[in-house]
């Protein structure tokens, strides 16, 4: 385990020292999706296994590729010491919400934002956004929530894509209108809906499209939801917790640098935040859909697996699965990154610190149970 030697060294070192804008109002005359390879080109037709991913942006806003993040992201209506005056950082993926001071006197953020908030490029005379929202790649509409009040996402659409032989999901939230239906096949650049501000806590001024690119954690999510939350699972497998998102903007920028990049390669490039062992002996649903997360683990007989070892980013996205060497009877934290350990960095309330070690927090036990749920039911820890 790579974390332990580093932590041991760190403890020895510390023992010997004292720890002392508004969006533009000009609307495009004819909305078209913008591709990664050319921000103003027509959709190329989608991703191919041989050529890697070829995605388009979900709106006409191409400022991501013009080094203008303040024009691309819709920020927060708040002032925080560690944010720039433009406040656009709050629209990024990652830990950009709920600021708190750290033990070192700096400010950090406790809550993860699992997507990007894309600002409108066009508004009508009343200030309403008029941007069209496009499918970033060809696929199938897996879910369409038409009820603005049924989710903090408001009206949202989820499209299932097949990338490297696995289902990956793109989610488009806060729509004012939805143009598609569940089960419908969509081409890359297809119009999915219209940008809006449906959902909790939004108003016209902060209208945006929230984009996520995510794994599905578990096909058996309804069993987990029933065990931990009871009834009223309105969105089923497309409940937000069951979609583990990766950084979308970084994926687009990486594809500009390397057009042949595949999704598994991108996932493997993400920084490791913490590692958790889960009880083995039963199939790991995640691995059945994404065997490239760990080919040796995917080839193993689940009955012979002592533990499933999952590496997560700090934000909580799975990036690697291995067979753990020792059996465990509940989730066990095998290690955390030095970045988390040194700064008491957030894990979105998944882990809690105990001296120099970590263990799952209450929320973490619930979340890791989602990974361990099988057709037989959800574990209770």
C-alpha positions as CSV (number, residue, x, y, z in Angstrom):
1,X,0.0,0.0,0.0
2,X,1.7,3.2,-1.1
3,X,0.3,5.5,1.6
4,X,1.7,3.8,4.7
5,X,5.4,4.4,4.1
6,X,4.8,8.0,3.3
7,X,2.6,8.5,6.4
8,X,5.2,6.8,8.6
9,X,7.9,9.1,7.2
10,X,5.7,12.1,7.8
11,X,5.0,11.1,11.4
12,X,8.7,10.9,12.1
13,X,9.3,14.3,10.5
14,X,6.5,16.0,12.4
15,X,7.7,14.4,15.7
16,X,10.9,16.5,15.4
17,X,9.4,19.8,14.6
18,X,6.6,22.1,15.9
19,X,3.5,22.2,13.8
20,X,3.2,25.5,14.1
21,X,-20.1,39.0,-15.2
22,X,-22.9,38.7,-16.5
23,X,-23.3,36.3,-19.5
24,X,-23.3,37.9,-22.9
25,X,-26.7,38.7,-24.2
26,X,-26.1,38.1,-27.9
27,X,-27.9,34.9,-28.8
28,X,-26.6,32.5,-31.5
29,X,-28.7,32.6,-34.6
30,X,-28.6,28.8,-35.1
31,X,-27.6,26.6,-32.2
32,X,-25.1,23.9,-32.9
33,X,-22.9,21.7,-30.7
34,X,-19.2,22.5,-30.4
35,X,-16.7,19.7,-30.7
36,X,-13.5,19.1,-28.7
37,X,-11.4,19.1,-31.8
38,X,-12.9,22.3,-33.2
39,X,-15.0,24.5,-30.8
40,X,-17.0,25.7,-33.8
41,X,-17.3,22.6,-35.9
42,X,-20.4,20.5,-36.5
43,X,-20.6,17.2,-34.5
44,X,-18.3,14.6,-36.0
45,X,-20.6,11.7,-35.3
46,X,-19.4,10.5,-31.9
47,X,-16.8,8.4,-30.2
48,X,-15.1,5.4,-31.6
49,X,-13.2,2.6,-29.8
50,X,-10.2,2.9,-32.1
51,X,-10.0,6.7,-32.0
52,X,-10.8,7.4,-28.4
53,X,-13.4,9.9,-27.3
54,X,-14.7,12.6,-29.6
55,X,-17.1,14.8,-27.6
56,X,-19.0,18.0,-28.2
57,X,-19.8,20.6,-25.5
58,X,-23.4,20.5,-24.2
59,X,-24.1,24.1,-25.0
60,X,-22.9,26.8,-27.4
61,X,-20.6,28.1,-24.7
62,X,-17.1,27.4,-25.9
63,X,-15.2,29.6,-23.5
64,X,-13.6,26.6,-21.9
65,X,-11.4,26.3,-25.0
66,X,-10.6,30.0,-25.1
67,X,-9.0,30.3,-21.7
68,X,-11.9,32.2,-20.4
69,X,-13.2,30.3,-17.3
70,X,-15.1,33.3,-16.0
71,X,-17.2,33.2,-19.2
72,X,-17.6,29.4,-19.1
73,X,-18.6,28.7,-15.5
74,X,-21.6,30.0,-13.7
75,X,-20.3,30.9,-10.2
76,X,-21.9,31.3,-6.8
77,X,-23.6,34.3,-5.2
78,X,-21.2,34.5,-2.4
79,X,-17.9,36.0,-1.3
80,X,-15.3,33.7,0.1
81,X,-11.7,34.7,1.0
82,X,-10.1,32.0,-1.1
83,X,-12.3,32.7,-4.2
84,X,-11.4,35.3,-6.7
85,X,-13.8,38.3,-7.0
86,X,-15.4,36.9,-10.2
87,X,-16.6,33.9,-8.1
88,X,-16.6,31.6,-11.2
89,X,-14.6,28.9,-9.3
90,X,-17.8,27.8,-7.6
91,X,-19.1,26.4,-10.9
92,X,-16.2,24.0,-11.3
93,X,-16.1,20.3,-10.4
94,X,-14.6,19.4,-7.1
95,X,-14.4,20.9,-3.6
96,X,-15.8,24.3,-4.2
97,X,-18.7,24.5,-1.8
98,X,-19.1,25.0,2.0
99,X,-15.8,26.8,3.0
100,X,-14.3,26.1,6.4
101,X,-10.9,27.0,8.0
102,X,-8.3,24.3,8.4
103,X,-5.9,23.5,11.3
104,X,-3.2,25.4,9.3
105,X,-5.2,28.6,9.2
106,X,-6.1,28.3,5.5
107,X,-9.6,27.8,4.0
108,X,-10.8,24.6,2.5
109,X,-14.1,23.3,1.2
110,X,-16.1,20.5,2.6
111,X,-18.7,19.7,0.0
112,X,-18.0,18.4,-3.5
113,X,-19.7,19.7,-6.6
114,X,-19.9,16.7,-8.9
115,X,-20.2,18.4,-12.2
116,X,-19.7,21.8,-13.9
117,X,-22.1,24.7,-14.1
118,X,-22.1,26.2,-17.6
119,X,-23.2,29.8,-18.0
120,X,-25.6,30.8,-20.8
121,X,-24.4,32.6,-23.9
122,X,-27.9,34.0,-24.8
123,X,-30.8,35.6,-22.9
124,X,-34.0,37.1,-24.1
125,X,-35.3,40.6,-23.3
126,X,-36.6,39.4,-19.9
127,X,-33.2,37.8,-19.0
128,X,-34.4,34.3,-19.6
129,X,-31.7,31.9,-20.9
130,X,-32.3,30.7,-24.5
131,X,-29.4,28.2,-24.9
132,X,-30.1,24.8,-26.3
133,X,-28.6,21.8,-24.5
134,X,-27.0,19.1,-26.6
135,X,-26.0,15.4,-26.1
136,X,-22.2,15.3,-25.8
137,X,-22.1,12.0,-27.6
138,X,-24.5,9.6,-29.3
139,X,-26.4,7.3,-27.0
140,X,-29.7,6.5,-25.5
141,X,-31.9,8.5,-23.1
142,X,-31.7,6.4,-20.0
143,X,-33.8,8.8,-17.8
144,X,-35.8,12.0,-18.2
145,X,-37.1,13.7,-15.1
146,X,-39.9,16.1,-16.2
147,X,-40.9,17.3,-12.7
148,X,-39.0,20.4,-11.6
149,X,-39.8,19.9,-7.9
150,X,-38.9,16.2,-7.7
151,X,-35.1,16.8,-7.5
152,X,-32.5,19.4,-6.6
153,X,-31.4,18.9,-10.2
154,X,-34.8,20.2,-11.3
155,X,-35.7,18.9,-14.7
156,X,-32.9,16.7,-15.9
157,X,-31.9,14.2,-18.6
158,X,-29.4,11.3,-18.4
159,X,-27.9,9.8,-21.5
160,X,-26.2,6.4,-21.6
161,X,-23.1,6.1,-23.8
162,X,-21.0,3.1,-24.6
163,X,-17.3,4.0,-24.1
164,X,-14.7,1.3,-24.2
165,X,-17.4,-1.3,-24.0
166,X,-18.9,0.1,-20.8
167,X,-22.0,2.3,-20.1
168,X,-21.0,5.8,-19.1
169,X,-23.6,8.5,-18.3
170,X,-23.9,12.1,-19.0
171,X,-26.4,14.2,-17.0
172,X,-27.8,17.6,-17.9
173,X,-29.7,19.4,-15.1
174,X,-31.8,22.5,-14.3
175,X,-33.5,22.4,-17.7
176,X,-36.5,24.6,-18.4
177,X,-37.8,22.2,-21.1
178,X,-37.0,18.6,-22.0
179,X,-37.2,17.6,-25.6
180,X,-36.6,13.9,-25.4
181,X,-38.1,10.8,-23.9
182,X,-36.7,7.8,-22.0
183,X,-35.5,5.0,-24.4
184,X,-35.0,7.4,-27.3
185,X,-31.8,7.0,-29.3
186,X,-30.0,10.3,-29.7
187,X,-27.2,11.4,-32.1
188,X,-24.2,13.4,-30.9
189,X,-25.3,17.0,-30.8
190,X,-29.0,16.1,-30.5
191,X,-31.1,18.7,-28.8
192,X,-32.1,17.4,-25.3
193,X,-33.7,20.5,-23.9
194,X,-33.4,24.1,-23.0
195,X,-31.2,25.7,-20.4
196,X,-33.1,26.9,-17.3
197,X,-32.9,27.2,-13.5
198,X,-35.3,24.5,-12.2
199,X,-34.3,22.9,-9.0
200,X,-33.5,24.0,-5.5
201,X,-31.9,27.4,-4.8
202,X,-31.7,28.8,-8.3
203,X,-33.0,31.9,-9.9
204,X,-32.9,33.5,-13.3
205,X,-29.6,35.3,-12.7
206,X,-27.9,31.9,-12.0
207,X,-29.5,30.0,-14.8
208,X,-27.0,27.3,-16.1
209,X,-26.6,23.8,-17.4
210,X,-25.1,21.4,-14.8
211,X,-23.2,18.7,-16.6
212,X,-21.9,15.4,-15.1
213,X,-20.0,12.5,-16.6
214,X,-20.4,9.5,-14.4
215,X,-20.2,5.8,-13.6
216,X,-23.3,4.0,-12.4
217,X,-22.3,2.6,-9.0
218,X,-24.8,-0.2,-8.7
219,X,-27.7,-1.7,-10.8
220,X,-29.3,-2.8,-7.6
221,X,-29.6,0.7,-6.2
222,X,-33.4,0.3,-5.4
223,X,-32.5,-2.4,-2.8
224,X,-29.9,-0.2,-1.2
225,X,-32.3,2.8,-1.1
226,X,-35.0,0.7,0.5
227,X,-32.6,-0.5,3.2
228,X,-31.2,2.9,4.1
229,X,-33.9,5.4,3.2
230,X,-37.2,3.4,2.9
231,X,-39.7,4.2,0.2
232,X,-40.0,7.2,-2.2
233,X,-37.0,6.3,-4.5
234,X,-38.3,8.7,-7.1
235,X,-35.4,8.4,-9.5
236,X,-34.3,4.8,-9.0
237,X,-30.9,4.0,-10.5
238,X,-30.6,7.6,-11.6
239,X,-30.7,8.9,-8.0
240,X,-27.7,11.3,-7.8
241,X,-25.7,9.2,-5.3
242,X,-25.7,6.2,-7.7
243,X,-23.9,8.3,-10.3
244,X,-20.2,8.8,-9.4
245,X,-18.9,11.7,-11.5
246,X,-15.4,12.5,-12.8
247,X,-14.1,16.0,-13.7
248,X,-15.9,16.9,-17.0
249,X,-13.9,20.0,-18.0
250,X,-10.6,18.3,-17.4
251,X,-11.7,15.5,-19.7
252,X,-12.5,17.9,-22.5
253,X,-9.2,19.7,-22.1
254,X,-7.3,16.3,-22.0
255,X,-9.0,15.3,-25.3
256,X,-7.8,18.6,-26.9
257,X,-4.2,17.5,-26.0
258,X,-4.7,13.9,-26.8
259,X,-7.5,13.1,-29.3
260,X,-6.9,9.4,-29.0
261,X,-7.6,9.4,-25.2
262,X,-10.0,6.7,-24.0
263,X,-12.2,7.0,-21.0
264,X,-10.4,4.3,-19.0
265,X,-7.1,6.1,-19.7
266,X,-8.6,9.3,-18.4
267,X,-9.9,7.6,-15.3
268,X,-6.5,6.0,-14.6
269,X,-4.9,9.5,-14.8
270,X,-7.0,10.9,-11.9
271,X,-5.3,11.4,-8.5
272,X,-5.9,8.8,-5.8
273,X,-7.5,10.2,-2.7
274,X,-8.2,7.2,-0.5
275,X,-8.5,3.4,-0.6
276,X,-11.2,1.3,1.1
277,X,-11.5,-2.5,1.5
278,X,-15.1,-3.9,1.3
279,X,-16.1,-7.5,2.3
280,X,-15.5,-10.0,-0.5
281,X,-17.2,-13.3,-1.2
282,X,-19.9,-11.7,-3.4
283,X,-19.9,-10.1,-6.8
284,X,-19.0,-6.4,-7.1
285,X,-21.6,-4.9,-9.4
286,X,-19.4,-2.0,-10.4
287,X,-16.7,-4.3,-11.7
288,X,-19.1,-6.2,-13.9
289,X,-19.8,-3.0,-15.9
290,X,-16.3,-1.6,-15.7
291,X,-13.9,-4.6,-15.8
292,X,-11.1,-2.2,-16.9
293,X,-11.0,-0.8,-13.4
294,X,-9.2,-3.9,-12.4
295,X,-8.7,-6.7,-14.9
296,X,-7.3,-9.2,-12.4
297,X,-10.1,-8.5,-9.9
298,X,-12.7,-8.8,-12.7
299,X,-11.3,-12.2,-13.6
300,X,-11.4,-13.5,-10.0
301,X,-14.1,-15.8,-8.7
302,X,-16.0,-13.5,-6.2
303,X,-16.5,-16.4,-3.8
304,X,-12.7,-16.6,-3.5
305,X,-12.1,-12.9,-3.0
306,X,-11.2,-12.0,0.7
307,X,-11.9,-8.3,0.1
308,X,-12.6,-5.8,-2.7
309,X,-10.1,-3.0,-2.6
310,X,-11.4,0.2,-4.3
311,X,-9.3,3.3,-4.8
312,X,-11.3,6.5,-5.0
313,X,-10.5,10.1,-5.9
314,X,-10.8,12.6,-3.1
315,X,-14.2,13.5,-4.5
316,X,-15.3,9.9,-4.4
317,X,-15.1,8.6,-7.9
318,X,-13.8,5.0,-8.2
319,X,-10.6,4.7,-10.3
320,X,-9.2,1.2,-9.5
321,X,-10.4,-2.1,-8.1
322,X,-8.1,-4.8,-6.7
323,X,-8.4,-8.0,-4.7
324,X,-7.6,-7.2,-1.1
325,X,-5.3,-9.7,0.7
326,X,-7.2,-9.9,4.0
327,X,-10.9,-10.5,4.7
328,X,-12.9,-7.6,6.3
329,X,-16.4,-7.7,7.8
330,X,-17.1,-4.0,7.1
331,X,-15.6,-1.1,5.1
332,X,-12.1,-0.5,6.2
333,X,-9.9,2.5,5.2
334,X,-6.6,1.1,3.9
335,X,-5.0,4.5,3.3
336,X,-5.4,8.2,2.4
337,X,-3.3,10.5,0.3
338,X,-0.7,12.8,1.9
339,X,-2.7,15.7,0.6
340,X,-5.8,14.7,2.6
341,X,-3.7,13.8,5.7
342,X,-1.6,17.0,5.7
343,X,-4.4,19.4,5.2
344,X,-7.2,17.5,6.9
345,X,-8.8,17.6,3.5
346,X,-12.4,16.8,2.9
347,X,-13.7,13.5,1.6
348,X,-17.3,14.8,1.3
349,X,-18.0,13.4,4.7
350,X,-17.1,9.8,3.6
351,X,-14.2,9.4,6.1
352,X,-13.4,10.7,9.5
353,X,-10.1,11.1,11.2
354,X,-9.0,9.2,14.3
355,X,-5.6,10.4,15.4
356,X,-3.3,9.6,12.5
357,X,-5.7,7.2,10.8
358,X,-9.0,7.3,9.1
359,X,-12.2,5.3,9.2
360,X,-15.6,5.5,7.4
361,X,-17.9,8.2,8.7
362,X,-21.6,7.4,9.1
363,X,-22.3,8.7,5.6
364,X,-19.3,6.7,4.3
365,X,-20.7,3.4,5.7
366,X,-24.0,4.1,3.8
367,X,-22.2,5.0,0.6
368,X,-19.8,2.0,0.7
369,X,-22.9,-0.2,1.3
370,X,-24.1,0.9,-2.1
371,X,-21.0,-0.5,-3.7
372,X,-21.4,-3.8,-1.8
373,X,-25.1,-4.3,-2.6
374,X,-26.0,-7.4,-4.6
375,X,-29.2,-8.9,-6.0
376,X,-29.6,-10.5,-2.5
377,X,-29.8,-7.1,-0.8
378,X,-27.8,-4.3,0.8
379,X,-25.5,-4.9,3.8
380,X,-26.1,-3.0,7.0
381,X,-23.0,-1.8,8.9
